[in-house]
Amino acid sequence: QVQLVESGGGLVQAGGSLRLSCATSGDTFSSYVMGWFRQAPGKEREFVAAVTWSGSNTYYAASVKGRFTISRDNAKNTVYLQMNSLKPEDTAVYYCAADRFVRGLNDQVIRTMSNFGSWGQGTQVTVSS
């Protein structure tokens, strides 16, 4: 099992930027596919972005594509989510997630939160109008 700790959330005006970080420990970071999910008040948790083991492939929700960038630094055991052009509808608690995906993955599987076995505590992102 890998432990995940998110940081970098905060309050920002619409159009601004934030960079979230997810620091990991306890296992081999490069063995894990990493994802970001978010949950707004009264809403279901939803997929935001994911990156495969080496960082070669990335996946994004349509609502954030072109504005958010996921990346990973395997030397630092850290995954990032750079969020630009933030909108009020981006307001949510953002969660980092990890899974080995030992049976492989596809576009659908990697976007499904139940397929991720490890989760961080979440970090609040609030975007004001």
N, CA, C and O atoms as a printed pandas DataFrame, in Angstrom:
     atom_number atom_name residue_name chain_id  residue_number  x_coord  y_coord  z_coord
0              1         N          GLN        A               1    0.833   -1.191    0.000
1              2        CA          GLN        A               1    0.000    0.000    0.000
2              3         C          GLN        A               1    0.875    1.251    0.000
3              4         O          GLN        A               1    1.960    1.265    0.581
4              5         N          VAL        A               2    0.389    2.290   -0.655
5              6        CA          VAL        A               2    1.101    3.550   -0.729
6              7         C          VAL        A               2    0.288    4.624   -0.003
7              8         O          VAL        A               2   -0.938    4.653   -0.100
8              9         N          GLN        A               3    0.973    5.497    0.718
9             10        CA          GLN        A               3    0.325    6.606    1.406
10            11         C          GLN        A               3    0.402    7.858    0.541
11            12         O          GLN        A               3    1.430    8.128   -0.081
12            13         N          LEU        A               4   -0.688    8.622    0.504
13            14        CA          LEU        A               4   -0.797    9.796   -0.352
14            15         C          LEU        A               4   -1.181   11.013    0.477
15            16         O          LEU        A               4   -2.075   10.936    1.319
16            17         N          VAL        A               5   -0.505   12.142    0.241
17            18        CA          VAL        A               5   -0.801   13.384    0.939
18            19         C          VAL        A               5   -0.870   14.514   -0.073
19            20         O          VAL        A               5    0.126   14.843   -0.718
20            21         N          GLU        A               6   -2.062   15.115   -0.210
21            22        CA          GLU        A               6   -2.248   16.228   -1.135
22            23         C          GLU        A               6   -1.913   17.556   -0.457
23            24         O          GLU        A               6   -2.017   17.692    0.762
24            25         N          SER        A               7   -1.511   18.523   -1.268
25            26        CA          SER        A               7   -1.292   19.878   -0.794
26            27         C          SER        A               7   -1.441   20.839   -1.962
27            28         O          SER        A               7   -1.473   20.418   -3.119
28            29         N          GLY        A               8   -1.532   22.123   -1.662
29            30        CA          GLY        A               8   -1.573   23.150   -2.698
30            31         C          GLY        A               8   -2.927   23.766   -2.948
31            32         O          GLY        A               8   -3.040   24.699   -3.743
32            33         N          GLY        A               9   -3.957   23.269   -2.290
33            34        CA          GLY        A               9   -5.276   23.854   -2.463
34            35         C          GLY        A               9   -5.373   25.218   -1.808
35            36         O          GLY        A               9   -4.492   25.625   -1.051
36            37         N          GLY        A              10   -6.458   25.919   -2.111
37            38        CA          GLY        A              10   -6.660   27.234   -1.541
38            39         C          GLY        A              10   -7.772   27.975   -2.235
39            40         O          GLY        A              10   -8.550   27.398   -2.994
40            41         N          LEU        A              11   -7.836   29.273   -1.963
41            42        CA          LEU        A              11   -8.837   30.159   -2.540
42            43         C          LEU        A              11   -8.206   30.977   -3.653
43            44         O          LEU        A              11   -7.150   31.581   -3.467
44            45         N          VAL        A              12   -8.852   30.995   -4.808
45            46        CA          VAL        A              12   -8.339   31.731   -5.951
46            47         C          VAL        A              12   -9.505   32.326   -6.730
47            48         O          VAL        A              12  -10.597   31.759   -6.746
48            49         N          GLN        A              13   -9.276   33.460   -7.370
49            50        CA          GLN        A              13  -10.305   34.073   -8.199
50            51         C          GLN        A              13  -10.411   33.367   -9.541
51            52         O          GLN        A              13   -9.450   32.759  -10.014
52            53         N          ALA        A              14  -11.580   33.452  -10.146
53            54        CA          ALA        A              14  -11.782   32.886  -11.473
54            55         C          ALA        A              14  -10.721   33.412  -12.434
55            56         O          ALA        A              14  -10.399   34.601  -12.440
56            57         N          GLY        A              15  -10.189   32.505  -13.243
57            58        CA          GLY        A              15   -9.120   32.850  -14.165
58            59         C          GLY        A              15   -7.733   32.619  -13.612
59            60         O          GLY        A              15   -6.752   32.666  -14.354
60            61         N          GLY        A              16   -7.636   32.370  -12.327
61            62        CA          GLY        A              16   -6.357   32.154  -11.687
62            63         C          GLY        A              16   -5.867   30.725  -11.814
63            64         O          GLY        A              16   -6.480   29.899  -12.489
64            65         N          SER        A              17   -4.750   30.446  -11.153
65            66        CA          SER        A              17   -4.104   29.144  -11.243
66            67         C          SER        A              17   -3.730   28.614   -9.869
67            68         O          SER        A              17   -3.483   29.377   -8.936
68            69         N          LEU        A              18   -3.694   27.300   -9.764
69            70        CA          LEU        A              18   -3.195   26.604   -8.597
70            71         C          LEU        A              18   -2.452   25.370   -9.062
71            72         O          LEU        A              18   -2.758   24.811  -10.116
72            73         N          ARG        A              19   -1.479   24.948   -8.280
73            74        CA          ARG        A              19   -0.757   23.715   -8.542
74            75         C          ARG        A              19   -0.893   22.798   -7.337
75            76         O          ARG        A              19   -0.399   23.104   -6.252
76            77         N          LEU        A              20   -1.562   21.679   -7.534
77            78        CA          LEU        A              20   -1.709   20.691   -6.485
78            79         C          LEU        A              20   -0.567   19.685   -6.549
79            80         O          LEU        A              20   -0.087   19.343   -7.630
80            81         N          SER        A              21   -0.142   19.222   -5.392
81            82        CA          SER        A              21    0.882   18.199   -5.299
82            83         C          SER        A              21    0.347   17.019   -4.498
83            84         O          SER        A              21   -0.463   17.186   -3.586
84            85         N          CYS        A              22    0.805   15.843   -4.846
85            86        CA          CYS        A              22    0.476   14.634   -4.106
86            87         C          CYS        A              22    1.774   13.890   -3.839
87            88         O          CYS        A              22    2.363   13.298   -4.744
88            89         N          ALA        A              23    2.208   13.928   -2.597
89            90        CA          ALA        A              23    3.429   13.239   -2.191
90            91         C          ALA        A              23    3.092   11.828   -1.745
91            92         O          ALA        A              23    2.116   11.612   -1.026
92            93         N          THR        A              24    3.898   10.871   -2.171
93            94        CA          THR        A              24    3.642    9.476   -1.845
94            95         C          THR        A              24    4.792    8.886   -1.049
95            96         O          THR        A              24    5.919    9.379   -1.087
96            97         N          SER        A              25    4.479    7.813   -0.327
97            98        CA          SER        A              25    5.482    7.089    0.437
98            99         C          SER        A              25    4.978    5.678    0.694
99           100         O          SER        A              25    3.785    5.402    0.568
100          101         N          GLY        A              26    5.892    4.791    1.054
101          102        CA          GLY        A              26    5.509    3.461    1.492
102          103         C          GLY        A              26    5.592    2.369    0.442
103          104         O          GLY        A              26    5.491    1.190    0.784
104          105         N          ASP        A              27    5.772    2.717   -0.814
105          106        CA          ASP        A              27    5.847    1.729   -1.878
106          107         C          ASP        A              27    6.550    2.340   -3.082
107          108         O          ASP        A              27    6.866    3.530   -3.098
108          109         N          THR        A              28    6.785    1.517   -4.076
109          110        CA          THR        A              28    7.484    1.963   -5.275
110          111         C          THR        A              28    6.560    2.816   -6.129
111          112         O          THR        A              28    5.604    2.313   -6.718
112          113         N          PHE        A              29    6.848    4.103   -6.192
113          114        CA          PHE        A              29    5.970    5.062   -6.850
114          115         C          PHE        A              29    5.739    4.722   -8.316
115          116         O          PHE        A              29    4.615    4.823   -8.807
116          117         N          SER        A              30    6.794    4.320   -9.017
117          118        CA          SER        A              30    6.689    4.053  -10.443
118          119         C          SER        A              30    5.806    2.850  -10.768
119          120         O          SER        A              30    5.456    2.644  -11.931
120          121         N          SER        A              31    5.443    2.060   -9.774
121          122        CA          SER        A              31    4.553    0.924   -9.980
122          123         C          SER        A              31    3.082    1.325  -10.044
123          124         O          SER        A              31    2.224    0.493  -10.339
124          125         N          TYR        A              32    2.788    2.597   -9.770
125          126        CA          TYR        A              32    1.413    3.049   -9.637
126          127         C          TYR        A              32    0.992    4.002  -10.735
127          128         O          TYR        A              32    1.709    4.939  -11.085
128          129         N          VAL        A              33   -0.185    3.739  -11.269
129          130        CA          VAL        A              33   -0.902    4.740  -12.043
130          131         C          VAL        A              33   -1.490    5.741  -11.047
131          132         O          VAL        A              33   -2.024    5.342  -10.012
132          133         N          MET        A              34   -1.397    7.022  -11.349
133          134        CA          MET        A              34   -1.851    8.071  -10.451
134          135         C          MET        A              34   -3.011    8.835  -11.067
135          136         O          MET        A              34   -3.033    9.095  -12.270
136          137         N          GLY        A              35   -3.967    9.187  -10.231
137          138        CA          GLY        A              35   -5.122    9.928  -10.701
138          139         C          GLY        A              35   -5.527   11.042   -9.758
139          140         O          GLY        A              35   -5.174   11.039   -8.578
140          141         N          TRP        A              36   -6.271   11.991  -10.292
141          142        CA          TRP        A              36   -6.911   13.037   -9.510
142          143         C          TRP        A              36   -8.417   12.958   -9.728
143          144         O          TRP        A              36   -8.889   12.850  -10.860
144          145         N          PHE        A              37   -9.155   13.013   -8.639
145          146        CA          PHE        A              37  -10.601   13.088   -8.649
146          147         C          PHE        A              37  -11.030   14.292   -7.827
147          148         O          PHE        A              37  -10.248   14.813   -7.032
148          149         N          ARG        A              38  -12.257   14.733   -8.012
149          150        CA          ARG        A              38  -12.750   15.857   -7.223
150          151         C          ARG        A              38  -14.204   15.637   -6.848
151          152         O          ARG        A              38  -14.935   14.922   -7.533
152          153         N          GLN        A              39  -14.613   16.259   -5.752
153          154        CA          GLN        A              39  -15.981   16.141   -5.281
154          155         C          GLN        A              39  -16.468   17.499   -4.800
155          156         O          GLN        A              39  -15.953   18.045   -3.824
156          157         N          ALA        A              40  -17.457   18.032   -5.487
157          158        CA          ALA        A              40  -18.083   19.289   -5.106
158          159         C          ALA        A              40  -19.210   19.017   -4.117
159          160         O          ALA        A              40  -19.729   17.902   -4.072
160          161         N          PRO        A              41  -19.601   20.018   -3.319
161          162        CA          PRO        A              41  -20.687   19.819   -2.354
162          163         C          PRO        A              41  -21.960   19.316   -3.018
163          164         O          PRO        A              41  -22.428   19.899   -3.997
164          165         N          GLY        A              42  -22.516   18.241   -2.490
165          166        CA          GLY        A              42  -23.746   17.678   -3.021
166          167         C          GLY        A              42  -23.604   16.909   -4.310
167          168         O          GLY        A              42  -24.604   16.477   -4.884
168          169         N          LYS        A              43  -22.381   16.725   -4.781
169          170        CA          LYS        A              43  -22.146   16.035   -6.045
170          171         C          LYS        A              43  -21.367   14.744   -5.827
171          172         O          LYS        A              43  -20.726   14.556   -4.793
172          173         N          GLU        A              44  -21.431   13.865   -6.813
173          174        CA          GLU        A              44  -20.644   12.647   -6.787
174          175         C          GLU        A              44  -19.182   12.960   -7.102
175          176         O          GLU        A              44  -18.874   13.919   -7.810
176          177         N          ARG        A              45  -18.303   12.141   -6.567
177          178        CA          ARG        A              45  -16.893   12.286   -6.894
178          179         C          ARG        A              45  -16.685   11.963   -8.373
179          180         O          ARG        A              45  -17.240   10.990   -8.882
180          181         N          GLU        A              46  -15.888   12.776   -9.057
181          182        CA          GLU        A              46  -15.702   12.606  -10.484
182          183         C          GLU        A              46  -14.232   12.607  -10.869
183          184         O          GLU        A              46  -13.387   13.197  -10.196
184          185         N          PHE        A              47  -13.961   11.932  -11.963
185          186        CA          PHE        A              47  -12.616   11.855  -12.505
186          187         C          PHE        A              47  -12.167   13.202  -13.038
187          188         O          PHE        A              47  -12.950   13.925  -13.653
188          189         N          VAL        A              48  -10.903   13.541  -12.802
189          190        CA          VAL        A              48  -10.319   14.771  -13.318
190          191         C          VAL        A              48   -9.196   14.475  -14.307
191          192         O          VAL        A              48   -9.222   14.945  -15.445
192          193         N          ALA        A              49   -8.212   13.696  -13.870
193          194        CA          ALA        A              49   -7.049   13.416  -14.708
194          195         C          ALA        A              49   -6.320   12.202  -14.177
195          196         O          ALA        A              49   -6.471   11.840  -13.010
196          197         N          ALA        A              50   -5.526   11.570  -15.031
197          198        CA          ALA        A              50   -4.698   10.444  -14.623
198          199         C          ALA        A              50   -3.457   10.386  -15.484
199          200         O          ALA        A              50   -3.432   10.907  -16.599
200          201         N          VAL        A              51   -2.426    9.745  -14.956
201          202        CA          VAL        A              51   -1.171    9.577  -15.670
202          203         C          VAL        A              51   -0.647    8.172  -15.416
203          204         O          VAL        A              51   -0.699    7.676  -14.290
204          205         N          THR        A              52   -0.145    7.536  -16.462
205          206        CA          THR        A              52    0.329    6.163  -16.350
206          207         C          THR        A              52    1.708    6.093  -15.713
207          208         O          THR        A              52    2.289    7.121  -15.362
208          209         N          TRP        A              53    2.227    4.891  -15.565
209          210        CA          TRP        A              53    3.381    4.600  -14.729
210          211         C          TRP        A              53    4.592    5.492  -14.988
211          212         O          TRP        A              53    5.200    5.996  -14.044
212          213         N          SER        A              54    4.943    5.689  -16.242
213          214        CA          SER        A              54    6.129    6.460  -16.585
214          215         C          SER        A              54    5.821    7.909  -16.925
215          216         O          SER        A              54    6.737    8.703  -17.139
216          217         N          GLY        A              55    4.549    8.258  -16.978
217          218        CA          GLY        A              55    4.154    9.591  -17.385
218          219         C          GLY        A              55    3.950    9.747  -18.874
219          220         O          GLY        A              55    3.705   10.854  -19.352
220          221         N          SER        A              56    4.047    8.649  -19.622
221          222        CA          SER        A              56    3.949    8.721  -21.074
222          223         C          SER        A              56    2.537    9.000  -21.570
223          224         O          SER        A              56    2.358    9.590  -22.636
224          225         N          ASN        A              57    1.536    8.580  -20.805
225          226        CA          ASN        A              57    0.155    8.744  -21.218
226          227         C          ASN        A              57   -0.635    9.477  -20.148
227          228         O          ASN        A              57   -0.513    9.189  -18.957
228          229         N          THR        A              58   -1.442   10.423  -20.587
229          230        CA          THR        A              58   -2.295   11.185  -19.685
230          231         C          THR        A              58   -3.735   11.122  -20.151
231          232         O          THR        A              58   -4.012   10.926  -21.335
232          233         N          TYR        A              59   -4.652   11.293  -19.202
233          234        CA          TYR        A              59   -6.077   11.240  -19.464
234          235         C          TYR        A              59   -6.734   12.398  -18.727
235          236         O          TYR        A              59   -6.335   12.734  -17.612
236          237         N          TYR        A              60   -7.742   13.008  -19.348
237          238        CA          TYR        A              60   -8.407   14.154  -18.758
238          239         C          TYR        A              60   -9.909   14.072  -18.944
239          240         O          TYR        A              60  -10.398   13.563  -19.952
240          241         N          ALA        A              61  -10.635   14.580  -17.959
241          242        CA          ALA        A              61  -12.055   14.809  -18.141
242          243         C          ALA        A              61  -12.244   15.918  -19.159
243          244         O          ALA        A              61  -11.434   16.841  -19.242
244          245         N          ALA        A              62  -13.318   15.827  -19.934
245          246        CA          ALA        A              62  -13.573   16.832  -20.955
246          247         C          ALA        A              62  -13.686   18.231  -20.361
247          248         O          ALA        A              62  -13.317   19.209  -21.011
248          249         N          SER        A              63  -14.187   18.335  -19.148
249          250        CA          SER        A              63  -14.407   19.626  -18.516
250          251         C          SER        A              63  -13.125   20.362  -18.146
251          252         O          SER        A              63  -13.152   21.572  -17.925
252          253         N          VAL        A              64  -12.002   19.648  -18.075
253          254        CA          VAL        A              64  -10.742   20.273  -17.676
254          255         C          VAL        A              64   -9.680   20.219  -18.762
255          256         O          VAL        A              64   -8.634   20.855  -18.628
256          257         N          LYS        A              65   -9.922   19.479  -19.825
257          258        CA          LYS        A              65   -8.925   19.325  -20.874
258          259         C          LYS        A              65   -8.583   20.686  -21.478
259          260         O          LYS        A              65   -9.470   21.474  -21.805
260          261         N          GLY        A              66   -7.295   20.948  -21.618
261          262        CA          GLY        A              66   -6.825   22.227  -22.118
262          263         C          GLY        A              66   -6.551   23.239  -21.036
263          264         O          GLY        A              66   -5.875   24.237  -21.286
264          265         N          ARG        A              67   -7.063   23.007  -19.820
265          266        CA          ARG        A              67   -6.841   23.911  -18.702
266          267         C          ARG        A              67   -5.963   23.286  -17.618
267          268         O          ARG        A              67   -5.158   23.977  -16.993
268          269         N          PHE        A              68   -6.117   21.985  -17.396
269          270        CA          PHE        A              68   -5.365   21.276  -16.362
270          271         C          PHE        A              68   -4.300   20.403  -17.001
271          272         O          PHE        A              68   -4.476   19.906  -18.113
272          273         N          THR        A              69   -3.202   20.219  -16.295
273          274        CA          THR        A              69   -2.131   19.340  -16.744
274          275         C          THR        A              69   -1.675   18.459  -15.592
275          276         O          THR        A              69   -1.296   18.959  -14.533
276          277         N          ILE        A              70   -1.713   17.149  -15.798
277          278        CA          ILE        A              70   -1.204   16.217  -14.803
278          279         C          ILE        A              70    0.205   15.804  -15.204
279          280         O          ILE        A              70    0.493   15.615  -16.385
280          281         N          SER        A              71    1.071   15.666  -14.223
281          282        CA          SER        A              71    2.430   15.228  -14.477
282          283         C          SER        A              71    2.945   14.477  -13.261
283          284         O          SER        A              71    2.357   14.553  -12.182
284          285         N          ARG        A              72    4.036   13.756  -13.434
285          286        CA          ARG        A              72    4.624   13.047  -12.305
286          287         C          ARG        A              72    6.136   13.141  -12.368
287          288         O          ARG        A              72    6.729   13.213  -13.444
288          289         N          ASP        A              73    6.741   13.139  -11.203
289          290        CA          ASP        A              73    8.185   13.131  -11.063
290          291         C          ASP        A              73    8.524   11.894  -10.251
291          292         O          ASP        A              73    8.422   11.903   -9.024
292          293         N          ASN        A              74    8.926   10.834  -10.932
293          294        CA          ASN        A              74    9.179    9.574  -10.244
294          295         C          ASN        A              74   10.385    9.644   -9.312
295          296         O          ASN        A              74   10.477    8.869   -8.360
296          297         N          ALA        A              75   11.305   10.564   -9.578
297          298        CA          ALA        A              75   12.447   10.745   -8.693
298          299         C          ALA        A              75   12.032   11.362   -7.364
299          300         O          ALA        A              75   12.684   11.138   -6.344
300          301         N          LYS        A              76   10.948   12.141   -7.368
301          302        CA          LYS        A              76   10.449   12.792   -6.160
302          303         C          LYS        A              76    9.225   12.097   -5.583
303          304         O          LYS        A              76    8.684   12.541   -4.570
304          305         N          ASN        A              77    8.782   11.016   -6.211
305          306        CA          ASN        A              77    7.605   10.268   -5.758
306          307         C          ASN        A              77    6.378   11.173   -5.622
307          308         O          ASN        A              77    5.618   11.066   -4.660
308          309         N          THR        A              78    6.200   12.050   -6.582
309          310        CA          THR        A              78    5.166   13.073   -6.497
310          311         C          THR        A              78    4.422   13.218   -7.819
311          312         O          THR        A              78    5.024   13.169   -8.891
312          313         N          VAL        A              79    3.118   13.397   -7.729
313          314        CA          VAL        A              79    2.299   13.705   -8.884
314          315         C          VAL        A              79    1.719   15.100   -8.697
315          316         O          VAL        A              79    1.423   15.507   -7.573
316          317         N          TYR        A              80    1.557   15.833   -9.796
317          318        CA          TYR        A              80    1.097   17.212   -9.753
318          319         C          TYR        A              80   -0.148   17.386  -10.611
319          320         O          TYR        A              80   -0.385   16.631  -11.554
320          321         N          LEU        A              81   -0.928   18.387  -10.268
321          322        CA          LEU        A              81   -2.023   18.833  -11.110
322          323         C          LEU        A              81   -1.938   20.343  -11.227
323          324         O          LEU        A              81   -2.268   21.070  -10.290
324          325         N          GLN        A              82   -1.493   20.807  -12.380
325          326        CA          GLN        A              82   -1.447   22.235  -12.658
326          327         C          GLN        A              82   -2.804   22.658  -13.189
327          328         O          GLN        A              82   -3.263   22.140  -14.206
328          329         N          MET        A              83   -3.451   23.597  -12.508
329          330        CA          MET        A              83   -4.789   24.035  -12.857
330          331         C          MET        A              83   -4.738   25.499  -13.262
331          332         O          MET        A              83   -4.430   26.367  -12.446
332          333         N          ASN        A              84   -5.039   25.767  -14.517
333          334        CA          ASN        A              84   -5.056   27.122  -15.047
334          335         C          ASN        A              84   -6.467   27.502  -15.470
335          336         O          ASN        A              84   -7.335   26.642  -15.622
336          337         N          SER        A              85   -6.686   28.790  -15.658
337          338        CA          SER        A              85   -7.985   29.308  -16.097
338          339         C          SER        A              85   -9.118   28.738  -15.258
339          340         O          SER        A              85  -10.123   28.264  -15.790
340          341         N          LEU        A              86   -8.948   28.788  -13.960
341          342        CA          LEU        A              86   -9.919   28.176  -13.054
342          343         C          LEU        A              86  -11.274   28.861  -13.130
343          344         O          LEU        A              86  -11.375   30.074  -13.314
344          345         N          LYS        A              87  -12.310   28.050  -12.982
345          346        CA          LYS        A              87  -13.691   28.502  -13.022
346          347         C          LYS        A              87  -14.371   28.184  -11.698
347          348         O          LYS        A              87  -13.947   27.267  -10.996
348          349         N          PRO        A              88  -15.421   28.925  -11.343
349          350        CA          PRO        A              88  -16.133   28.607  -10.103
350          351         C          PRO        A              88  -16.595   27.158  -10.032
351          352         O          PRO        A              88  -16.627   26.581   -8.945
352          353         N          GLU        A              89  -16.949   26.561  -11.152
353          354        CA          GLU        A              89  -17.394   25.173  -11.162
354          355         C          GLU        A              89  -16.273   24.172  -10.890
355          356         O          GLU        A              89  -16.535   22.978  -10.744
356          357         N          ASP        A              90  -15.025   24.645  -10.819
357          358        CA          ASP        A              90  -13.919   23.792  -10.415
358          359         C          ASP        A              90  -13.822   23.652   -8.897
359          360         O          ASP        A              90  -13.033   22.849   -8.399
360          361         N          THR        A              91  -14.612   24.419   -8.166
361          362        CA          THR        A              91  -14.599   24.358   -6.707
362          363         C          THR        A              91  -14.969   22.960   -6.234
363          364         O          THR        A              91  -16.028   22.439   -6.582
364          365         N          ALA        A              92  -14.092   22.358   -5.441
365          366        CA          ALA        A              92  -14.301   20.989   -4.975
366          367         C          ALA        A              92  -13.156   20.604   -4.051
367          368         O          ALA        A              92  -12.147   21.303   -3.960
368          369         N          VAL        A              93  -13.331   19.483   -3.371
369          370        CA          VAL        A              93  -12.218   18.832   -2.710
370          371         C          VAL        A              93  -11.548   17.934   -3.742
371          372         O          VAL        A              93  -12.207   17.112   -4.379
372          373         N          TYR        A              94  -10.252   18.090   -3.902
373          374        CA          TYR        A              94   -9.494   17.326   -4.882
374          375         C          TYR        A              94   -8.727   16.216   -4.182
375          376         O          TYR        A              94   -8.013   16.453   -3.207
376          377         N          TYR        A              95   -8.886   14.998   -4.695
377          378        CA          TYR        A              95   -8.282   13.811   -4.107
378          379         C          TYR        A              95   -7.265   13.193   -5.053
379          380         O          TYR        A              95   -7.511   13.074   -6.253
380          381         N          CYS        A              96   -6.147   12.809   -4.516
381          382        CA          CYS        A              96   -5.145   12.039   -5.224
382          383         C          CYS        A              96   -5.418   10.554   -5.013
383          384         O          CYS        A              96   -5.794   10.141   -3.916
384          385         N          ALA        A              97   -5.233    9.758   -6.049
385          386        CA          ALA        A              97   -5.490    8.326   -5.962
386          387         C          ALA        A              97   -4.403    7.546   -6.690
387          388         O          ALA        A              97   -3.759    8.060   -7.605
388          389         N          ALA        A              98   -4.206    6.296   -6.272
389          390        CA          ALA        A              98   -3.165    5.459   -6.859
390          391         C          ALA        A              98   -3.624    4.016   -6.945
391          392         O          ALA        A              98   -4.374    3.534   -6.096
392          393         N          ASP        A              99   -3.163    3.336   -7.984
393          394        CA          ASP        A              99   -3.391    1.901   -8.121
394          395         C          ASP        A              99   -2.362    1.314   -9.071
395          396         O          ASP        A              99   -1.912    1.981  -10.003
396          397         N          ARG        A             100   -1.996    0.076   -8.835
397          398        CA          ARG        A             100   -1.016   -0.594   -9.693
398          399         C          ARG        A             100   -1.564   -0.955  -11.071
399          400         O          ARG        A             100   -0.800   -1.050  -12.032
400          401         N          PHE        A             101   -2.867   -1.154  -11.179
401          402        CA          PHE        A             101   -3.500   -1.599  -12.425
402          403         C          PHE        A             101   -2.748   -2.783  -13.023
403          404         O          PHE        A             101   -2.334   -2.753  -14.182
404          405         N          VAL        A             102   -2.578   -3.829  -12.210
405          406        CA          VAL        A             102   -1.769   -4.979  -12.601
406          407         C          VAL        A             102   -2.375   -5.758  -13.756
407          408         O          VAL        A             102   -1.658   -6.480  -14.449
408          409         N          ARG        A             103   -3.665   -5.633  -13.979
409          410        CA          ARG        A             103   -4.325   -6.314  -15.094
410          411         C          ARG        A             103   -4.460   -5.414  -16.313
411          412         O          ARG        A             103   -5.178   -5.734  -17.261
412          413         N          GLY        A             104   -3.769   -4.295  -16.278
413          414        CA          GLY        A             104   -3.795   -3.375  -17.394
414          415         C          GLY        A             104   -4.879   -2.328  -17.246
415          416         O          GLY        A             104   -5.618   -2.316  -16.262
416          417         N          LEU        A             105   -4.965   -1.466  -18.215
417          418        CA          LEU        A             105   -5.956   -0.404  -18.170
418          419         C          LEU        A             105   -6.440   -0.053  -19.562
419          420         O          LEU        A             105   -5.823   -0.417  -20.563
420          421         N          ASN        A             106   -7.547    0.656  -19.608
421          422        CA          ASN        A             106   -8.051    1.241  -20.834
422          423         C          ASN        A             106   -8.673    2.577  -20.488
423          424         O          ASN        A             106   -8.662    2.980  -19.326
424          425         N          ASP        A             107   -9.211    3.261  -21.465
425          426        CA          ASP        A             107   -9.730    4.604  -21.258
426          427         C          ASP        A             107  -10.854    4.640  -20.232
427          428         O          ASP        A             107  -10.965    5.597  -19.467
428          429         N          GLN        A             108  -11.689    3.603  -20.210
429          430        CA          GLN        A             108  -12.783    3.552  -19.255
430          431         C          GLN        A             108  -12.305    3.198  -17.853
431          432         O          GLN        A             108  -12.703    3.837  -16.879
432          433         N          VAL        A             109  -11.460    2.192  -17.750
433          434        CA          VAL        A             109  -11.013    1.695  -16.463
434          435         C          VAL        A             109  -10.269    2.764  -15.678
435          436         O          VAL        A             109  -10.470    2.891  -14.470
436          437         N          ILE        A             110   -9.429    3.522  -16.328
437          438        CA          ILE        A             110   -8.611    4.500  -15.626
438          439         C          ILE        A             110   -9.428    5.688  -15.126
439          440         O          ILE        A             110   -8.966    6.433  -14.262
440          441         N          ARG        A             111  -10.628    5.872  -15.655
441          442        CA          ARG        A             111  -11.500    6.962  -15.240
442          443         C          ARG        A             111  -12.484    6.553  -14.149
443          444         O          ARG        A             111  -13.327    7.356  -13.747
444          445         N          THR        A             112  -12.388    5.321  -13.667
445          446        CA          THR        A             112  -13.336    4.780  -12.706
446          447         C          THR        A             112  -12.729    4.776  -11.311
447          448         O          THR        A             112  -11.728    4.101  -11.070
448          449         N          MET        A             113  -13.326    5.524  -10.393
449          450        CA          MET        A             113  -12.709    5.704   -9.086
450          451         C          MET        A             113  -12.623    4.421   -8.271
451          452         O          MET        A             113  -11.714    4.274   -7.453
452          453         N          SER        A             114  -13.553    3.486   -8.479
453          454        CA          SER        A             114  -13.520    2.238   -7.728
454          455         C          SER        A             114  -12.323    1.373   -8.087
455          456         O          SER        A             114  -12.012    0.430   -7.360
456          457         N          ASN        A             115  -11.650    1.665   -9.179
457          458        CA          ASN        A             115  -10.474    0.909   -9.581
458          459         C          ASN        A             115   -9.197    1.386   -8.909
459          460         O          ASN        A             115   -8.149    0.754   -9.046
460          461         N          PHE        A             116   -9.274    2.495   -8.183
461          462        CA          PHE        A             116   -8.118    3.010   -7.452
462          463         C          PHE        A             116   -8.194    2.565   -6.003
463          464         O          PHE        A             116   -9.193    2.802   -5.325
464          465         N          GLY        A             117   -7.137    1.919   -5.530
465          466        CA          GLY        A             117   -7.151    1.327   -4.201
466          467         C          GLY        A             117   -6.644    2.207   -3.081
467          468         O          GLY        A             117   -6.943    1.944   -1.917
468          469         N          SER        A             118   -5.889    3.241   -3.394
469          470        CA          SER        A             118   -5.307    4.119   -2.380
470          471         C          SER        A             118   -5.719    5.550   -2.635
471          472         O          SER        A             118   -5.742    6.010   -3.777
472          473         N          TRP        A             119   -6.046    6.259   -1.552
473          474        CA          TRP        A             119   -6.555    7.628   -1.652
474          475         C          TRP        A             119   -5.925    8.536   -0.617
475          476         O          TRP        A             119   -5.620    8.112    0.498
476          477         N          GLY        A             120   -5.732    9.795   -0.997
477          478        CA          GLY        A             120   -5.297   10.803   -0.054
478          479         C          GLY        A             120   -6.468   11.397    0.696
479          480         O          GLY        A             120   -7.616   11.000    0.495
480          481         N          GLN        A             121   -6.170   12.358    1.570
481          482        CA          GLN        A             121   -7.201   12.961    2.421
482          483         C          GLN        A             121   -7.974   14.073    1.740
483          484         O          GLN        A             121   -9.028   14.478    2.231
484          485         N          GLY        A             122   -7.481   14.569    0.636
485          486        CA          GLY        A             122   -8.135   15.631   -0.104
486          487         C          GLY        A             122   -7.619   17.007    0.257
487          488         O          GLY        A             122   -7.154   17.237    1.374
488          489         N          THR        A             123   -7.704   17.921   -0.695
489          490        CA          THR        A             123   -7.349   19.317   -0.469
490          491         C          THR        A             123   -8.405   20.201   -1.123
491          492         O          THR        A             123   -8.821   19.949   -2.254
492          493         N          GLN        A             124   -8.836   21.233   -0.409
493          494        CA          GLN        A             124   -9.937   22.074   -0.863
494          495         C          GLN        A             124   -9.452   23.102   -1.869
495          496         O          GLN        A             124   -8.461   23.795   -1.637
496          497         N          VAL        A             125  -10.156   23.194   -2.985
497          498        CA          VAL        A             125   -9.935   24.235   -3.977
498          499         C          VAL        A             125  -11.221   25.040   -4.097
499          500         O          VAL        A             125  -12.278   24.483   -4.395
500          501         N          THR        A             126  -11.138   26.343   -3.867
501          502        CA          THR        A             126  -12.292   27.217   -3.962
502          503         C          THR        A             126  -11.991   28.320   -4.964
503          504         O          THR        A             126  -11.005   29.044   -4.828
504          505         N          VAL        A             127  -12.848   28.444   -5.972
505          506        CA          VAL        A             127  -12.679   29.443   -7.019
506          507         C          VAL        A             127  -13.831   30.430   -6.912
507          508         O          VAL        A             127  -14.991   30.050   -7.070
508          509         N          SER        A             128  -13.524   31.681   -6.649
509          510        CA          SER        A             128  -14.541   32.707   -6.486
510          511         C          SER        A             128  -14.846   33.378   -7.812
511          512         O          SER        A             128  -14.004   33.427   -8.708
512          513         N          SER        A             129  -16.068   33.898   -7.924
513          514        CA          SER        A             129  -16.502   34.585   -9.134
514          515         C          SER        A             129  -15.905   35.974   -9.222
515          516         O          SER        A             129  -16.165   36.699  -10.182
